[in-house]
Structures are given as C-alpha cells and as structure tokens.
Amino acid sequence: MRARQSQRGFTLIEMMVVVAIIAILSGLLISASSRPVGASARTVSETVVSTINFAKLRAQSTRKIHLVMVENTRISVWEHSVTGLAMPGTANFDTLIQSVRIPKGVSIVDVTPAPVTGTGVTPTPTTLAGGTAYLLYVRPDGQATGSTMYVDDTVHHWRVITYPITGGTYAREFW
C-alpha cells in the first residue's frame, strides 16, 4: 500500500480569514476621507482663479467679451457673439467655452461685487442661494467685473479676489 501524501493548499478557514482582513482594510481606506479627492477650499479657489484667467486670456485673443457664470455647483465660461467692448445683455452669450464642476464638500458661500482685500469679513450666504448665479464679465482690454468670492470647506476659508481695472484674480487664505 502506498502512503497517503499530504496535500498542499489552503483550508476554507484560512481563505475566509484573508478575505475578512482585506475587507476590513479596504473599508478603512475607503472611509478615511468622506470628502472627494481634491475637494478643498484651496483647490477650488485655484480652479476659480485659473478659470477667470482663462476667460481673460480668451477675451483678449478673440476680442470678445466673456462671461464667467458662478453657480453653487459649477463655474462656466461663455463667449459673446459680437466682437467689441460694448457691454452686452446676457442673451448674447450663446457659446459655452468651458464648464467646471465644484466638488461636493466645498461651496462658494458668497460673492460680493467688489474686491475685499482685508480679512475679518463674515460673508452672508445669500448671493448664490436659490440657484441664483453671479455674473462676472471679462473684457478684451483686460478689465473685469470686480468681485470677491468666499470659498469654504468647513475647515479652511479662502477668498478669490478679482480687481476691476486690471482683471487680476488672486486666491487668498482667510476671509
């Protein structure tokens, strides 16, 4: 008679333990951050700055006024249909150039129609409430509608300042 050879392999209990460890570790990694990757007040502020600067560069190169529409969930850039510096009505912005979604966990709390350079401001979240959009116009000569946008992720507070004469846009920490 032949001696019984020992079989190599994993038992069912060993496999179940490994699967349980992998499930626990993946659950910890997935729940480590409830906020989507890249969703912070700083990154959204930098995105707003780059979107406004893109609209400014495009307005100068096409010689058409551009509209930056700031909403609760997105920022979009629209191009005017006519070349020139005359301020048009909103109906003439018929070409969507770019649309950027604001990630969950970050919000543009308020927008004021003037650059606020000092800190210590407490914004009132009324401008973008109820689906109302803030319209920022960028002209081909570099001028823009002055504004201050307050961006919040419940931990950090950033503001995006746009100066009317130069159209310069900058992100600054703190309100």
CORPESUL-V854885 format. One record per residue. N is the residue number from 1. SS is DSSP state (h for helix, s for strand, l for the rest). OMEGA is omega in radians with two decimals (NA if undefined). NEAR is the number of other ideal C-beta (glycine too) atoms within 8 Angstrom. Layout:
BEGIN
n:N ss:SS omega:OMEGA near:NEAR
n:N ss:SS omega:OMEGA near:NEAR
END
This chain:
BEGIN
n:1 ss:l omega:-3.12 near:2
n:2 ss:l omega:3.09 near:3
n:3 ss:l omega:-3.12 near:4
n:4 ss:l omega:-3.13 near:4
n:5 ss:l omega:3.11 near:4
n:6 ss:l omega:-3.13 near:4
n:7 ss:l omega:3.12 near:4
n:8 ss:l omega:3.14 near:3
n:9 ss:l omega:-3.11 near:4
n:10 ss:l omega:3.03 near:5
n:11 ss:l omega:-3.14 near:6
n:12 ss:h omega:3.14 near:6
n:13 ss:h omega:3.10 near:6
n:14 ss:h omega:3.12 near:8
n:15 ss:h omega:-3.14 near:9
n:16 ss:h omega:3.10 near:8
n:17 ss:h omega:3.13 near:8
n:18 ss:h omega:3.13 near:8
n:19 ss:h omega:3.13 near:8
n:20 ss:h omega:3.11 near:8
n:21 ss:h omega:3.12 near:8
n:22 ss:h omega:3.14 near:8
n:23 ss:h omega:3.13 near:8
n:24 ss:h omega:3.14 near:8
n:25 ss:h omega:3.13 near:8
n:26 ss:h omega:3.07 near:8
n:27 ss:h omega:3.09 near:8
n:28 ss:h omega:-3.13 near:8
n:29 ss:h omega:-3.11 near:7
n:30 ss:h omega:-3.10 near:6
n:31 ss:l omega:-3.13 near:7
n:32 ss:l omega:3.12 near:5
n:33 ss:l omega:3.11 near:5
n:34 ss:l omega:3.13 near:4
n:35 ss:l omega:3.11 near:9
n:36 ss:l omega:-3.14 near:7
n:37 ss:l omega:3.12 near:4
n:38 ss:l omega:-3.11 near:6
n:39 ss:l omega:3.05 near:12
n:40 ss:l omega:-3.13 near:11
n:41 ss:h omega:-3.13 near:13
n:42 ss:h omega:-3.11 near:10
n:43 ss:h omega:3.09 near:10
n:44 ss:h omega:3.09 near:16
n:45 ss:h omega:3.11 near:14
n:46 ss:h omega:3.08 near:9
n:47 ss:h omega:3.10 near:10
n:48 ss:h omega:3.13 near:16
n:49 ss:h omega:-3.11 near:12
n:50 ss:h omega:3.11 near:8
n:51 ss:h omega:3.12 near:13
n:52 ss:h omega:3.09 near:15
n:53 ss:h omega:3.05 near:9
n:54 ss:h omega:3.12 near:10
n:55 ss:h omega:3.13 near:14
n:56 ss:h omega:3.13 near:14
n:57 ss:h omega:3.14 near:8
n:58 ss:h omega:3.10 near:12
n:59 ss:h omega:3.13 near:14
n:60 ss:h omega:-3.10 near:10
n:61 ss:h omega:-3.13 near:6
n:62 ss:h omega:-3.10 near:9
n:63 ss:l omega:3.10 near:8
n:64 ss:s omega:3.08 near:12
n:65 ss:s omega:3.11 near:13
n:66 ss:s omega:3.14 near:15
n:67 ss:s omega:3.02 near:15
n:68 ss:s omega:-3.10 near:15
n:69 ss:s omega:-3.11 near:12
n:70 ss:s omega:3.11 near:13
n:71 ss:l omega:3.13 near:11
n:72 ss:l omega:-3.01 near:8
n:73 ss:l omega:-3.11 near:5
n:74 ss:s omega:3.03 near:9
n:75 ss:s omega:-3.11 near:13
n:76 ss:s omega:3.13 near:12
n:77 ss:s omega:-3.13 near:16
n:78 ss:s omega:3.13 near:13
n:79 ss:s omega:3.09 near:13
n:80 ss:s omega:-3.08 near:11
n:81 ss:s omega:-3.07 near:8
n:82 ss:s omega:3.08 near:8
n:83 ss:s omega:3.09 near:5
n:84 ss:l omega:-3.07 near:8
n:85 ss:l omega:-3.11 near:7
n:86 ss:l omega:-3.11 near:5
n:87 ss:l omega:-3.08 near:5
n:88 ss:l omega:2.99 near:9
n:89 ss:l omega:-3.08 near:4
n:90 ss:h omega:-3.12 near:7
n:91 ss:h omega:-3.07 near:4
n:92 ss:h omega:3.09 near:9
n:93 ss:s omega:-2.99 near:11
n:94 ss:s omega:-3.10 near:6
n:95 ss:s omega:3.07 near:7
n:96 ss:s omega:-3.10 near:7
n:97 ss:s omega:-3.07 near:10
n:98 ss:s omega:3.08 near:8
n:99 ss:s omega:-3.11 near:8
n:100 ss:s omega:-3.14 near:9
n:101 ss:s omega:3.05 near:6
n:102 ss:l omega:-3.07 near:11
n:103 ss:l omega:3.10 near:10
n:104 ss:l omega:-3.12 near:6
n:105 ss:l omega:3.11 near:9
n:106 ss:l omega:3.12 near:13
n:107 ss:s omega:2.96 near:8
n:108 ss:s omega:-2.99 near:14
n:109 ss:s omega:-3.06 near:9
n:110 ss:s omega:3.04 near:12
n:111 ss:s omega:3.06 near:12
n:112 ss:s omega:-3.07 near:9
n:113 ss:l omega:3.10 near:6
n:114 ss:l omega:3.10 near:7
n:115 ss:l omega:3.10 near:10
n:116 ss:l omega:-3.05 near:9
n:117 ss:l omega:-3.14 near:4
n:118 ss:l omega:3.11 near:5
n:119 ss:l omega:3.11 near:5
n:120 ss:l omega:-3.13 near:5
n:121 ss:l omega:3.03 near:9
n:122 ss:l omega:-3.10 near:5
n:123 ss:l omega:3.06 near:9
n:124 ss:l omega:-3.06 near:5
n:125 ss:l omega:-3.13 near:8
n:126 ss:l omega:-3.02 near:6
n:127 ss:l omega:-3.09 near:9
n:128 ss:l omega:-3.13 near:14
n:129 ss:h omega:3.07 near:6
n:130 ss:h omega:3.09 near:3
n:131 ss:h omega:3.09 near:5
n:132 ss:l omega:-3.14 near:7
n:133 ss:l omega:3.02 near:8
n:134 ss:s omega:-3.09 near:12
n:135 ss:s omega:3.13 near:10
n:136 ss:s omega:-3.11 near:13
n:137 ss:s omega:3.09 near:11
n:138 ss:s omega:-3.08 near:15
n:139 ss:l omega:3.14 near:11
n:140 ss:l omega:3.12 near:11
n:141 ss:l omega:3.07 near:6
n:142 ss:l omega:-3.14 near:9
n:143 ss:l omega:-3.14 near:9
n:144 ss:s omega:3.02 near:15
n:145 ss:l omega:3.13 near:10
n:146 ss:l omega:-3.14 near:9
n:147 ss:s omega:2.97 near:14
n:148 ss:s omega:3.11 near:12
n:149 ss:s omega:-3.13 near:13
n:150 ss:s omega:-3.08 near:14
n:151 ss:s omega:-3.03 near:16
n:152 ss:s omega:3.00 near:12
n:153 ss:l omega:-3.11 near:13
n:154 ss:l omega:3.07 near:4
n:155 ss:l omega:-3.11 near:5
n:156 ss:l omega:3.14 near:9
n:157 ss:s omega:3.11 near:10
n:158 ss:s omega:3.03 near:15
n:159 ss:s omega:3.12 near:15
n:160 ss:s omega:-3.07 near:16
n:161 ss:s omega:3.05 near:13
n:162 ss:s omega:3.14 near:15
n:163 ss:l omega:-3.01 near:11
n:164 ss:l omega:-3.03 near:10
n:165 ss:l omega:-3.08 near:5
n:166 ss:l omega:-3.06 near:7
n:167 ss:l omega:3.13 near:13
n:168 ss:l omega:-3.11 near:6
n:169 ss:s omega:-3.07 near:14
n:170 ss:s omega:3.06 near:7
n:171 ss:s omega:-3.14 near:13
n:172 ss:s omega:3.10 near:8
n:173 ss:s omega:3.13 near:7
n:174 ss:l omega:3.08 near:7
n:175 ss:l omega:NA near:9
END
